[in-house]
Amino acid sequence: MACISSPASSSLPFILPTELLPSRSLKPTSLSWTSSFPKLGIFSNCVAVPPNPILKKGSFIQAAWTRRSRSEAAKRPNKKSWKQRTDMYMRPFLLNVFFSKRFVHAKVMHRATSKVISVATTNSRDLRFTLPSLTDHNACRVIGKLIAERSKEADVFAMSYEPRKNERIEGKLGIVIDTIRENGIMFV
């Protein structure tokens, strides 16, 4: 018997029977290309060969696909588009206006950090007792002017407004936005 050692581990000999080593005088009995290769039986007396690992369904072969399968897409259906992911950095300041039955509230927020830049409401102490009505067109003009002044103090000269579904920019909302625009704030 011949003993052949592998280069990776020189202390672990593999034993090959000399009867199974190919000889040049043997000719293949078949014409197929697989019969031209010698059949070697490798036996190891020293080292136990670990069994082949069983591949489960969630193994690395499943993860090798580049496209998402339908089941993966169903798990995360709300993946945001490029515009939705970058819009908060392209137009960082957002105007939010809320009209209740008794008051008008407006605020400017930084979208990426959710930090409030400026706030104005007709429910504040300085406006509550000076305005005759807290929800009319004059109150909307005062709120627009205060938002513009406080935004300029915070070095914000451009903001955006995103209307809600089926919301029109008219009436009281139009008055607030027009007053902010007249006081030197750009809408992008």
Secondary structure, 3 states (H helix, E strand, C coil): CEEEECCCCCCCEEEECCCCCCCCCCCCCCCCHHHHCCCCCCECCCCCCCCCCCCCCCCHHHHCCCCCCHHHHHHCCCCCCHHHHHHHHHCCEEEEEEECCCCEEEEEEECCCCEEEEEEECCCHHHHCCCCCCCCHHHHHHHHHHHHHHHHHCCCCEEECCCCCCCCCCHHHHHHHHHHHHCCCEEC
